[in-house]
Amino acid sequence: MKYLVERHLRDGAHLRRTRPRHHMYWRRMARDRVLLYGGVWAEGQGDTLIVQVDDVAVLRQVLGGDPYVHESLVVDVRTRQLGDEPSWHNAGPPERSSTAGPVTGAVTAIGTGPTRGLAAASAVRDRAAPPSPGDEALSAHESRISRMMLDGMTNRQMAACLGVSSRAVEQHITRIYRKLAISRRAQLAVALHGRPAA
Protein backbone atom coordinates (compact mmCIF):
# COMPACT_ATOMS: atom_id res chain seq x y z
CA MET A 1 0.00 0.00 0.00
CA LYS A 2 1.12 3.54 -0.69
CA TYR A 3 0.87 6.23 1.97
CA LEU A 4 1.28 9.97 1.71
CA VAL A 5 2.98 11.44 4.78
CA GLU A 6 3.25 15.16 5.55
CA ARG A 7 5.41 16.12 8.50
CA HIS A 8 5.99 19.48 10.19
CA LEU A 9 9.55 19.81 11.49
CA ARG A 10 11.23 21.92 14.16
CA ASP A 11 13.49 24.44 12.48
CA GLY A 12 16.97 25.32 13.68
CA ALA A 13 20.57 24.25 13.91
CA HIS A 14 19.70 20.82 15.35
CA LEU A 15 17.63 20.03 12.24
CA ARG A 16 20.51 21.06 9.97
CA ARG A 17 22.98 18.92 11.95
CA THR A 18 20.69 15.88 11.74
CA ARG A 19 19.92 16.32 8.02
CA PRO A 20 22.85 14.19 6.67
CA ARG A 21 21.76 11.15 8.73
CA HIS A 22 18.14 11.78 7.70
CA HIS A 23 19.13 11.85 4.00
CA MET A 24 21.21 8.69 4.36
CA TYR A 25 18.28 6.86 5.99
CA TRP A 26 15.79 7.85 3.27
CA ARG A 27 18.27 7.07 0.46
CA ARG A 28 18.44 3.55 1.85
CA MET A 29 14.61 3.41 1.96
CA ALA A 30 14.52 4.59 -1.69
CA ARG A 31 17.02 1.87 -2.69
CA ASP A 32 14.77 -0.69 -0.97
CA ARG A 33 11.78 0.76 -2.88
CA VAL A 34 10.05 1.79 0.33
CA LEU A 35 10.37 5.53 -0.33
CA LEU A 36 8.80 6.43 -3.68
CA TYR A 37 9.03 10.22 -3.28
CA GLY A 38 10.45 12.62 -0.76
CA GLY A 39 10.52 16.40 -0.87
CA VAL A 40 11.05 19.36 1.43
CA TRP A 41 8.48 22.13 1.62
CA ALA A 42 9.53 25.45 0.13
CA GLU A 43 9.57 26.99 3.61
CA GLY A 44 11.84 24.18 4.83
CA GLN A 45 9.68 23.50 7.87
CA GLY A 46 8.27 20.20 6.70
CA ASP A 47 8.52 17.36 4.25
CA THR A 48 6.26 15.20 2.14
CA LEU A 49 6.89 11.50 1.62
CA ILE A 50 5.21 8.80 -0.44
CA VAL A 51 5.99 5.46 1.16
CA GLN A 52 5.08 1.96 -0.04
CA VAL A 53 4.72 -0.61 2.76
CA ASP A 54 2.47 -3.55 3.61
CA ASP A 55 0.43 -1.92 6.37
CA VAL A 56 0.21 0.86 8.96
CA ALA A 57 2.35 -1.06 11.46
CA VAL A 58 5.24 -1.21 8.98
CA LEU A 59 4.70 2.47 8.15
CA ARG A 60 5.10 3.29 11.86
CA GLN A 61 8.32 1.30 11.93
CA VAL A 62 9.72 3.01 8.80
CA LEU A 63 8.87 6.50 10.06
CA GLY A 64 10.25 5.62 13.50
CA GLY A 65 13.65 4.83 12.01
CA ASP A 66 14.11 8.38 10.72
CA PRO A 67 16.82 10.29 12.63
CA TYR A 68 14.46 13.31 12.75
CA VAL A 69 12.13 11.24 14.92
CA HIS A 70 14.99 9.99 17.13
CA GLU A 71 16.04 13.62 17.70
CA SER A 72 12.42 14.76 18.39
CA LEU A 73 12.45 17.10 15.39
CA VAL A 74 9.07 15.98 14.00
CA VAL A 75 6.33 18.18 15.44
CA ASP A 76 3.27 16.85 13.60
CA VAL A 77 2.47 14.00 11.17
CA ARG A 78 -0.47 13.69 8.76
CA THR A 79 -0.96 10.49 6.78
CA ARG A 80 -3.36 9.03 4.30
CA GLN A 81 -3.45 5.94 2.16
CA LEU A 82 -3.20 6.78 -1.53
CA GLY A 83 -6.01 5.49 -3.68
CA ASP A 84 -8.64 6.20 -1.02
CA GLU A 85 -10.89 9.23 -0.92
CA PRO A 86 -8.82 12.13 0.41
CA SER A 87 -8.98 11.72 4.17
CA TRP A 88 -6.25 13.22 6.34
CA HIS A 89 -5.52 12.12 9.84
CA ASN A 90 -3.64 14.44 12.10
CA ALA A 91 -1.63 12.36 14.51
CA GLY A 92 -0.05 15.22 16.43
CA PRO A 93 3.56 15.15 17.51
CA PRO A 94 5.17 11.72 17.37
CA GLU A 95 6.34 10.01 20.51
CA ARG A 96 9.71 8.30 20.48
CA SER A 97 9.98 5.07 22.41
CA SER A 98 12.59 4.87 25.15
CA THR A 99 14.52 2.30 23.11
CA ALA A 100 14.67 4.66 20.09
CA GLY A 101 12.60 2.16 18.17
CA PRO A 102 9.47 2.69 16.12
CA VAL A 103 7.27 5.74 16.49
CA THR A 104 4.22 5.27 18.68
CA GLY A 105 1.27 7.46 17.87
CA ALA A 106 2.87 9.07 14.80
CA VAL A 107 0.51 7.32 12.42
CA THR A 108 -3.18 6.82 12.93
CA ALA A 109 -5.45 4.33 11.24
CA ILE A 110 -6.24 5.41 7.72
CA GLY A 111 -9.90 6.16 7.11
CA THR A 112 -11.99 6.95 4.07
CA GLY A 113 -14.39 9.66 5.25
CA PRO A 114 -14.41 12.92 3.29
CA THR A 115 -12.69 15.97 4.75
CA ARG A 116 -12.31 19.57 3.64
CA GLY A 117 -9.55 20.79 1.37
CA LEU A 118 -8.37 17.74 -0.54
CA ALA A 119 -11.91 16.35 -0.70
CA ALA A 120 -13.04 19.52 -2.43
CA ALA A 121 -10.18 19.24 -4.90
CA SER A 122 -11.05 15.61 -5.52
CA ALA A 123 -14.68 16.53 -6.12
CA VAL A 124 -13.56 19.04 -8.74
CA ARG A 125 -11.35 16.44 -10.43
CA ASP A 126 -14.09 13.79 -10.38
CA ARG A 127 -16.74 16.10 -11.87
CA ALA A 128 -18.05 14.78 -15.22
CA ALA A 129 -18.44 18.24 -16.78
CA PRO A 130 -16.31 18.81 -19.86
CA PRO A 131 -12.92 20.45 -19.39
CA SER A 132 -13.12 20.97 -15.67
CA PRO A 133 -10.01 21.62 -13.58
CA GLY A 134 -8.07 18.44 -13.02
CA ASP A 135 -9.13 16.86 -16.34
CA GLU A 136 -6.61 18.69 -18.52
CA ALA A 137 -3.26 17.05 -19.18
CA LEU A 138 -0.11 18.94 -18.28
CA SER A 139 2.07 20.08 -21.17
CA ALA A 140 5.66 18.79 -21.34
CA HIS A 141 6.89 22.15 -20.02
CA GLU A 142 4.39 22.09 -17.13
CA SER A 143 5.44 18.51 -16.32
CA ARG A 144 9.09 19.63 -16.23
CA ILE A 145 8.21 22.50 -13.86
CA SER A 146 6.15 20.10 -11.71
CA ARG A 147 9.18 17.80 -11.36
CA MET A 148 11.33 20.78 -10.37
CA MET A 149 8.74 21.74 -7.75
CA LEU A 150 8.73 18.17 -6.40
CA ASP A 151 12.52 18.36 -6.19
CA GLY A 152 12.10 21.35 -3.86
CA MET A 153 13.34 24.08 -6.20
CA THR A 154 12.20 27.65 -5.54
CA ASN A 155 10.56 29.77 -8.24
CA ARG A 156 13.81 31.73 -8.66
CA GLN A 157 15.87 28.55 -9.03
CA MET A 158 13.45 27.22 -11.66
CA ALA A 159 13.54 30.55 -13.52
CA ALA A 160 17.35 30.53 -13.57
CA CYS A 161 17.45 26.91 -14.75
CA LEU A 162 14.92 27.55 -17.54
CA GLY A 163 16.27 30.97 -18.51
CA VAL A 164 12.95 32.76 -17.93
CA SER A 165 11.65 35.31 -15.43
CA SER A 166 10.26 34.36 -12.02
CA ARG A 167 6.92 35.79 -13.17
CA ALA A 168 6.83 33.32 -16.10
CA VAL A 169 7.42 30.45 -13.67
CA GLU A 170 4.64 31.75 -11.41
CA GLN A 171 2.25 31.81 -14.38
CA HIS A 172 3.14 28.21 -15.25
CA ILE A 173 2.60 27.16 -11.63
CA THR A 174 -0.79 28.89 -11.60
CA ARG A 175 -1.81 26.91 -14.72
CA ILE A 176 -0.52 23.68 -13.15
CA TYR A 177 -2.53 24.32 -9.98
CA ARG A 178 -5.65 25.08 -12.05
CA LYS A 179 -5.25 21.96 -14.20
CA LEU A 180 -4.67 19.74 -11.16
CA ALA A 181 -7.34 21.48 -9.03
CA ILE A 182 -4.91 22.14 -6.17
CA SER A 183 -3.90 25.25 -4.24
CA ARG A 184 -0.46 24.46 -2.67
CA ARG A 185 2.81 22.74 -3.49
CA ALA A 186 2.25 20.20 -0.72
CA GLN A 187 -0.72 18.81 -2.72
CA LEU A 188 1.28 18.39 -5.93
CA ALA A 189 2.65 14.89 -5.25
CA VAL A 190 -0.84 13.57 -4.52
CA ALA A 191 -2.35 15.27 -7.58
CA LEU A 192 0.32 13.83 -9.90
CA HIS A 193 0.10 10.33 -8.39
CA GLY A 194 -1.30 8.06 -11.07
CA ARG A 195 -1.35 10.72 -13.83
CA PRO A 196 0.25 9.80 -17.15
CA ALA A 197 3.39 11.78 -17.95
CA ALA A 198 3.17 14.29 -20.82
Residue pairs with C-beta under 8 A, 6 or more apart in sequence:
1 52
1 53
1 54
1 55
1 81
1 82
1 83
2 36
2 50
2 51
2 52
2 81
2 82
2 83
2 193
3 50
3 51
3 52
3 53
3 59
3 79
3 80
3 81
3 82
3 110
4 48
4 49
4 50
4 79
4 80
4 81
4 82
4 189
4 190
4 193
5 48
5 49
5 50
5 51
5 59
5 63
5 77
5 78
5 79
5 107
6 46
6 47
6 48
6 49
6 77
6 78
6 79
6 186
7 46
7 47
7 48
7 49
7 68
7 74
7 75
7 76
7 77
7 78
8 45
8 46
8 74
8 75
8 76
8 77
9 15
9 45
9 46
9 47
9 68
9 73
9 74
9 75
10 72
10 73
10 74
10 75
11 44
11 45
14 71
14 73
15 68
15 73
18 67
18 68
18 71
18 73
21 67
22 66
22 67
22 68
25 65
25 66
25 67
26 35
26 38
26 49
26 66
29 35
29 51
29 62
30 36
30 38
33 52
34 51
34 52
34 53
34 62
35 49
35 50
35 51
36 50
36 51
36 52
37 48
37 49
37 50
37 150
37 189
38 47
38 48
38 49
38 50
39 47
39 48
39 150
39 151
39 152
39 189
40 46
40 47
40 152
41 47
41 48
41 152
41 185
41 186
42 152
42 154
42 185
46 186
48 186
48 189
50 82
50 189
50 193
51 59
51 62
51 63
53 59
53 62
56 107
56 109
56 110
59 79
59 107
60 102
60 103
60 104
60 106
60 107
61 102
63 69
63 77
63 94
63 102
63 103
63 106
63 107
64 94
64 96
64 97
64 101
64 102
64 103
64 104
64 106
65 102
66 74
68 74
69 94
69 96
69 103
69 106
70 96
70 100
72 96
74 93
74 94
74 106
75 93
76 90
76 91
76 92
76 93
77 90
77 91
77 92
77 93
77 94
77 103
77 106
77 107
78 88
78 89
78 90
78 91
79 88
79 89
79 91
79 107
79 108
79 110
80 86
80 87
80 88
80 89
80 110
81 110
82 190
82 193
84 110
84 111
84 112
85 112
85 113
85 114
85 119
85 122
86 114
86 115
86 117
86 118
86 119
86 121
86 122
86 190
87 110
87 111
87 112
87 113
87 114
87 115
87 119
88 115
88 117
88 118
89 108
89 109
89 110
89 111
90 108
91 105
91 106
91 107
91 108
92 105
94 103
94 104
94 105
94 106
95 103
95 104
95 105
95 106
96 103
97 103
97 104
118 187
118 190
121 134
121 181
121 182
121 183
121 187
121 191
124 132
124 133
124 134
124 181
125 132
125 133
125 134
125 135
125 180
125 181
126 134
127 134
132 181
133 178
133 179
133 180
133 181
134 179
134 180
134 181
134 191
136 179
137 179
137 195
137 196
137 198
138 146
138 176
138 179
138 180
138 195
138 198
139 198
140 198
141 172
142 172
142 175
142 176
142 179
142 198
143 197
143 198
145 158
145 162
145 169
145 172
145 173
145 176
146 176
146 188
146 192
148 157
148 158
148 161
149 158
149 173
149 176
149 185
149 188
150 188
150 189
150 192
153 161
155 166
155 169
155 170
155 173
156 166
158 169
159 165
159 166
159 168
159 169
162 168
162 169
176 188
177 183
180 187
180 188
180 191
180 192
181 191
182 188
182 191
